[in-house]
Amino acid sequence: IDPITVLDLQRLIRHLKKEGFGILITDHNVRDTLKITDRASIIKDGKVLASGDPASLASDPLVRQVYLGEEFEL
């Protein structure tokens, strides 16, 4: 998705969140997705590797090693 559409979707998701809706997002663009989520799960090989708030996932050593990479920053 192009960057303008990403921003539009983020605004829409934030609005729906304020209205009390829960939203399930599946996306490989983890940096943008973690910016708008309260909780997330990292799935590897069909299994949940870790779940939690974005800061916890970004600092989890296993998540960084297996999925995000050591240089990942929110």
C-alpha positions, 0 to 999 in steps of 0.5 A, spaced: 500 500 500 502 506 498 504 511 504 498 516 503 493 510 503 497 507 510 496 514 513 488 514 511 487 507 514 491 509 520 486 515 521 480 510 520 483 505 525 484 510 530 477 513 529 474 506 530 478 505 536 475 511 539 468 508 538 470 502 541 471 497 536 476 492 536 480 491 530 484 485 527 490 487 522 494 482 519 500 485 516 507 484 514 509 492 515 510 491 523 513 498 524 506 501 521 502 496 525 505 497 531 504 504 531 497 504 532 495 497 536 494 496 543 496 489 543 499 485 538 501 478 536 507 475 532 506 469 529 512 464 526 511 458 522 503 458 524 504 459 532 504 465 536 511 467 538 509 472 543 504 477 544 503 484 548 503 491 547 508 494 542 513 496 546 514 489 550 514 486 543 519 491 540 524 489 546 523 482 546 530 478 545 526 472 542 522 477 537 528 481 535 532 475 534 527 471 530 522 476 526 524 484 527 531 484 527 536 487 532 536 494 529 528 494 529 526 501 532 519 503 533 
